[in-house]
């Protein structure tokens, strides 16, 4: 990262690209993620008509590890 050879983490035009796909999209995120605030997830879901956001209250950046049962339940509900 310090050498400047890693690609940009933010995709250009991500919202229009995801909107154009027009497929159901789930943003599943931990409330206490210190890397990517949960607010960003909700904002993204609000901008993409086919998207929804699920914020796991007792989880951080590794939400699938912090709350595996809640994570799996959210994914299962989304896929149903």
C-alpha positions in Angstrom: 0.0 0.0 0.0 2.8 2.4 0.9 4.5 1.7 -2.5 1.3 2.9 -4.2 0.9 -0.3 -6.3 -2.4 -1.5 -4.9 -5.5 -0.7 -6.9 -7.9 1.8 -5.6 -10.3 0.3 -3.1 -13.2 2.5 -4.2 -14.8 1.4 -7.5 -15.5 4.3 -9.9 -19.2 4.6 -10.7 -20.2 1.8 -8.3 -23.7 3.0 -7.7 -24.7 3.4 -11.4 -23.0 0.1 -12.2 -24.9 -1.8 -9.4 -28.1 0.0 -10.3 -27.7 -1.1 -14.0 -27.5 -4.7 -12.9 -31.0 -4.5 -11.5 -30.6 -7.6 -9.3 -31.4 -7.9 -5.6 -28.4 -6.8 -3.6 -27.8 -7.2 0.1 -25.4 -5.0 2.1 -24.7 -6.9 5.3 -22.6 -5.0 7.7 -21.6 -4.8 11.4 -22.7 -1.7 13.3 -19.3 -1.3 14.9 -17.1 -1.6 11.8 -14.4 0.9 12.3 -13.1 0.6 8.7 -16.4 1.2 6.8 -19.1 3.0 8.9 -22.5 1.4 8.8 -23.9 4.7 7.6 -22.2 4.2 4.3 -24.0 0.9 3.8 -27.4 2.4 4.5 -26.7 5.3 2.1 -25.6 2.9 -0.6 -28.7 0.8 -0.2 -30.8 3.9 -0.4 -29.2 4.9 -3.7 -29.7 1.5 -5.4 -33.3 0.6 -6.0 -32.7 -3.2 -5.9 -30.6 -3.1 -2.7 -31.3 -3.5 0.9 -29.2 -3.1 4.0 -29.0 -5.2 7.1 -26.9 -3.8 10.0 -25.9 -6.4 12.6 -26.0 -4.5 15.9 -23.5 -6.6 17.9 -20.8 -6.9 15.2 -17.8 -5.1 13.8 -15.8 -5.4 10.6 -15.8 -9.2 10.9 -19.6 -9.5 11.3 -19.7 -13.0 10.0 -17.3 -14.0 12.8 -18.8 -11.8 15.5 -22.4 -12.9 14.9 -22.3 -16.0 12.7 -25.9 -17.1 13.4 -27.4 -13.7 12.8 -25.2 -13.3 9.6 -26.4 -16.7 8.2 -30.0 -15.9 9.1 -29.8 -12.6 7.2 -28.3 -14.3 4.2 -30.8 -17.1 4.2 -33.7 -14.7 4.5 -32.3 -12.6 1.6 -31.9 -15.7 -0.6 -35.4 -17.0 0.2 
